[in-house]
Amino acid sequence: MSAAWTVEMLKVRRSPVTRTAFAAMALVAAFFSVGAAALVDQGSTDGSLAGAKIATMVEGTGWVAVSSAFGQVVAVLWLLGTGVVAAWTCGREFSDRTLGQLLALPTPASRIAGAKLGAVMLASSGTVVVAAMMALVAGVVVGMGAPSTDEVRTLAAGVLAGVASAWLALPFAWVATRGKGYLPAVGALLAVIMVSQVVVLLGGGSWFPWAVPSLLVGAGGGETAAVTALGVALVVAVGAGAWAATVRTWSHLQLA
């Protein structure tokens, strides 16, 4: 592992911002999914209002409800959380006035940028796997029994949705670089999330990259089947393009 990767991984591990963000993401995803399934089961037995409301948001009961709720919350939460972290990891160098120290290093700035993005992706992907394992443990503890192979496979689809959402968060690292701080990127992130909701309501979510992970795990109802290979290809292209653009922008950074 290169020096740049070692340093950026240490930043992700030791920074209060990233530790808090990823810990909160894992806890919310795991306990929301299991809690939602428990409420659905409760609503089916005693007709509770909360359970009836949750039942309209997730599919099935038991582990099916856990997997459904997990995929839906992860698809949105990993875009939001990873987007904030990606914006912070690049934007902080401008806000904290540490960019000059980085540019003075013998390591090329482009390699540092690549290490930043790679560290964020590794941490975010690892966190969604941990969240899924926590959901499995919590489900067994509350008495749902062991999930079947198909139910575990559905939960794994939620994990993939989380990784895809994290990949789609990389453009906000580029926005933070161009905006010379993380606040412009956070604003852009919130705008994209709001636009995604509108696009899905208008029926265009199958081709809007930031909406595709949610649709693939069933958040769009019948529109899930409308997601095509083009939508998936756009997800890959957006993240790859953002990675390349961020690395290129960093390679041309100069102290003003």
C-alpha positions as CSV (number, residue, x, y, z in Angstrom):
1,M,0.0,0.0,0.0
2,S,1.4,3.4,-1.0
3,A,2.0,6.2,1.5
4,A,-1.0,8.2,0.1
5,W,-3.4,5.3,0.7
6,T,-2.0,4.6,4.2
7,V,-2.5,8.3,5.2
8,E,-5.9,8.6,3.7
9,M,-7.1,5.3,5.3
10,L,-5.8,6.6,8.7
11,K,-7.7,9.8,8.2
12,V,-10.9,7.9,7.5
13,R,-10.4,5.6,10.5
14,R,-9.4,8.3,13.0
15,S,-11.4,11.4,12.0
16,P,-14.4,12.0,14.3
17,V,-16.4,13.1,11.2
18,T,-16.0,9.9,9.3
19,R,-16.2,7.6,12.3
20,T,-19.4,9.3,13.5
21,A,-20.9,9.3,10.0
22,F,-20.2,5.6,9.2
23,A,-21.2,4.4,12.7
24,A,-24.5,6.3,12.5
25,M,-25.2,4.9,9.0
26,A,-24.6,1.3,10.1
27,L,-26.7,1.7,13.3
28,V,-29.6,3.4,11.5
29,A,-29.7,0.9,8.6
30,A,-29.6,-2.1,10.9
31,F,-32.0,-1.1,13.6
32,F,-34.4,0.7,11.3
33,S,-34.8,-2.4,9.1
34,V,-35.3,-4.8,12.0
35,G,-37.6,-2.3,13.8
36,A,-39.7,-1.8,10.7
37,A,-40.2,-5.5,10.3
38,A,-41.1,-5.8,14.0
39,L,-43.7,-3.1,13.6
40,V,-45.1,-4.8,10.5
41,D,-45.5,-8.0,12.4
42,Q,-47.1,-6.2,15.3
43,G,-49.5,-4.4,13.0
44,S,-50.6,-7.7,11.4
45,T,-51.4,-9.2,14.8
46,D,-52.9,-6.3,16.8
47,G,-53.7,-3.8,14.0
48,S,-51.4,-1.1,15.4
49,L,-51.4,2.2,13.4
50,A,-47.6,2.4,13.2
51,G,-47.4,-1.2,11.9
52,A,-50.0,-0.4,9.2
53,K,-48.1,2.7,8.1
54,I,-44.8,0.8,7.8
55,A,-46.5,-2.1,6.0
56,T,-47.3,0.3,3.1
57,M,-43.5,1.1,2.8
58,V,-42.0,-2.4,2.9
59,E,-42.8,-5.7,1.4
60,G,-43.9,-8.8,3.3
61,T,-43.2,-9.7,6.9
62,G,-40.3,-11.1,8.9
63,W,-37.0,-11.4,7.1
64,V,-38.7,-10.3,3.8
65,A,-39.6,-7.0,5.5
66,V,-36.1,-6.7,7.0
67,S,-34.5,-7.0,3.6
68,S,-37.0,-4.6,1.9
69,A,-36.5,-1.9,4.6
70,F,-32.8,-2.4,4.6
71,G,-32.4,-1.9,0.9
72,Q,-34.6,1.2,0.8
73,V,-32.9,2.9,3.7
74,V,-29.4,2.0,2.6
75,A,-29.9,3.3,-1.0
76,V,-30.7,6.8,0.3
77,L,-28.6,6.9,3.5
78,W,-25.4,5.7,1.8
79,L,-25.7,8.4,-0.9
80,L,-26.3,11.1,1.8
81,G,-23.7,9.8,4.3
82,T,-20.9,8.9,1.8
83,G,-21.6,12.2,-0.1
84,V,-20.9,14.2,3.0
85,V,-17.8,12.2,3.8
86,A,-16.5,12.5,0.2
87,A,-17.1,16.2,0.2
88,W,-15.4,16.6,3.5
89,T,-12.3,14.5,2.7
90,C,-11.5,16.8,-0.3
91,G,-13.0,20.0,0.8
92,R,-11.4,20.1,4.2
93,E,-8.0,20.6,2.7
94,F,-9.2,24.0,1.5
95,S,-11.2,24.9,4.6
96,D,-8.5,23.8,7.0
97,R,-5.8,25.4,4.8
98,T,-3.8,22.2,4.6
99,L,-3.7,22.0,0.8
100,G,-0.3,23.7,0.7
101,Q,1.2,21.0,2.8
102,L,-0.2,18.3,0.5
103,L,1.1,20.0,-2.6
104,A,4.6,20.3,-1.1
105,L,4.8,16.5,-0.7
106,P,6.7,14.5,-3.3
107,T,3.6,12.4,-3.9
108,P,1.6,13.7,-6.9
109,A,-1.6,15.4,-5.9
110,S,-3.5,13.2,-8.4
111,R,-2.4,10.1,-6.5
112,I,-3.5,11.7,-3.2
113,A,-6.9,12.4,-4.7
114,G,-7.2,8.8,-5.9
115,A,-6.3,7.6,-2.4
116,K,-8.9,9.9,-0.9
117,L,-11.7,8.5,-3.1
118,G,-10.5,4.9,-2.7
119,A,-10.4,5.2,1.1
120,V,-14.0,6.6,1.2
121,M,-15.3,3.8,-1.1
122,L,-13.6,1.1,1.0
123,A,-14.9,2.5,4.2
124,S,-18.4,3.0,2.9
125,S,-18.6,-0.4,1.3
126,G,-17.2,-2.1,4.5
127,T,-19.8,-0.2,6.6
128,V,-22.8,-1.4,4.5
129,V,-21.5,-5.0,4.9
130,V,-21.3,-4.4,8.7
131,A,-24.8,-2.9,8.7
132,A,-26.2,-6.0,7.0
133,M,-24.4,-8.3,9.5
134,M,-25.8,-6.2,12.4
135,A,-29.3,-6.5,10.9
136,L,-28.9,-10.3,10.7
137,V,-27.8,-10.5,14.3
138,A,-30.6,-8.2,15.5
139,G,-33.2,-10.1,13.6
140,V,-32.2,-13.4,15.3
141,V,-32.1,-11.7,18.7
142,V,-35.6,-10.4,18.4
143,G,-36.9,-13.9,17.5
144,M,-37.2,-13.9,13.7
145,G,-35.2,-17.1,13.4
146,A,-32.6,-17.8,10.8
147,P,-33.2,-16.3,7.3
148,S,-33.4,-18.5,4.3
149,T,-31.0,-18.4,1.4
150,D,-33.3,-16.3,-0.7
151,E,-33.8,-13.8,2.2
152,V,-30.0,-13.5,2.6
153,R,-29.7,-12.9,-1.1
154,T,-32.3,-10.1,-1.0
155,L,-30.3,-8.5,1.9
156,A,-27.2,-8.8,-0.2
157,A,-29.0,-6.9,-2.9
158,G,-29.4,-4.1,-0.4
159,V,-25.6,-4.2,0.2
160,L,-25.0,-3.8,-3.5
161,A,-27.4,-0.9,-3.6
162,G,-25.4,0.7,-0.8
163,V,-22.2,0.3,-2.7
164,A,-23.8,1.7,-5.8
165,S,-25.1,4.7,-3.8
166,A,-21.6,5.3,-2.4
167,W,-20.2,5.2,-5.9
168,L,-22.7,7.8,-6.9
169,A,-21.5,10.0,-4.1
170,L,-18.1,10.5,-5.6
171,P,-19.1,13.5,-7.8
172,F,-19.5,15.5,-4.6
173,A,-15.8,15.1,-4.0
174,W,-15.2,16.8,-7.3
175,V,-17.7,19.6,-6.4
176,A,-15.9,20.1,-3.2
177,T,-12.6,20.4,-5.0
178,R,-14.0,22.9,-7.6
179,G,-15.8,24.8,-4.9
180,K,-12.7,24.9,-2.7
181,G,-14.6,23.6,0.4
182,Y,-17.2,21.1,1.4
183,L,-20.2,23.4,1.9
184,P,-20.9,23.8,-1.9
185,A,-20.7,20.0,-2.3
186,V,-23.2,19.5,0.6
187,G,-25.6,21.9,-1.1
188,A,-25.2,20.0,-4.4
189,L,-25.8,16.7,-2.6
190,L,-29.1,17.9,-1.0
191,A,-30.2,19.3,-4.4
192,V,-29.5,15.9,-6.1
193,I,-31.5,14.1,-3.5
194,M,-34.5,16.4,-3.9
195,V,-34.3,16.2,-7.7
196,S,-34.2,12.4,-7.5
197,Q,-37.5,12.4,-5.6
198,V,-39.1,14.6,-8.2
199,V,-37.7,12.6,-11.1
200,V,-39.0,9.3,-9.6
201,L,-42.5,10.8,-9.1
202,L,-42.5,12.0,-12.7
203,G,-41.6,8.5,-13.9
204,G,-38.0,9.1,-15.0
205,G,-36.2,7.4,-12.2
206,S,-35.1,4.4,-14.3
207,W,-32.6,6.6,-16.3
208,F,-31.6,9.0,-13.5
209,P,-28.5,7.5,-12.0
210,W,-29.0,8.7,-8.4
211,A,-32.5,7.1,-8.4
212,V,-31.5,3.7,-9.8
213,P,-30.2,2.0,-6.6
214,S,-33.5,2.8,-4.8
215,L,-35.5,1.5,-7.6
216,L,-33.5,-1.7,-7.9
217,V,-34.4,-2.6,-4.3
218,G,-38.1,-1.9,-4.7
219,A,-38.4,1.7,-3.5
220,G,-40.2,2.7,-6.7
221,G,-42.8,0.0,-6.7
222,G,-43.7,-1.1,-10.2
223,E,-41.0,1.1,-11.7
224,T,-38.3,-1.3,-10.4
225,A,-38.9,-3.5,-13.4
226,A,-38.3,-0.5,-15.7
227,V,-34.7,-0.2,-14.7
228,T,-32.6,-1.2,-17.7
229,A,-29.0,-1.9,-18.4
230,L,-28.7,1.7,-19.5
231,G,-29.6,2.9,-16.0
232,V,-27.0,0.6,-14.5
233,A,-24.4,1.7,-17.0
234,L,-25.1,5.3,-16.1
235,V,-24.5,4.6,-12.5
236,V,-21.1,3.1,-13.4
237,A,-20.3,6.0,-15.7
238,V,-21.2,8.7,-13.2
239,G,-18.9,7.3,-10.5
240,A,-16.0,6.6,-12.9
241,G,-16.3,10.0,-14.5
242,A,-16.3,11.7,-11.1
243,W,-13.2,9.7,-10.1
244,A,-11.4,10.7,-13.2
245,A,-12.5,14.4,-13.0
246,T,-11.5,14.7,-9.4
247,V,-8.1,13.2,-10.0
248,R,-7.5,15.4,-13.0
249,T,-8.6,18.5,-11.1
250,W,-6.3,17.7,-8.2
251,S,-3.4,17.2,-10.7
252,H,-3.8,20.8,-11.8
253,L,-4.2,22.4,-8.3
254,Q,-1.9,25.3,-7.5
255,L,-1.7,27.6,-4.5
256,A,-3.0,31.0,-5.4
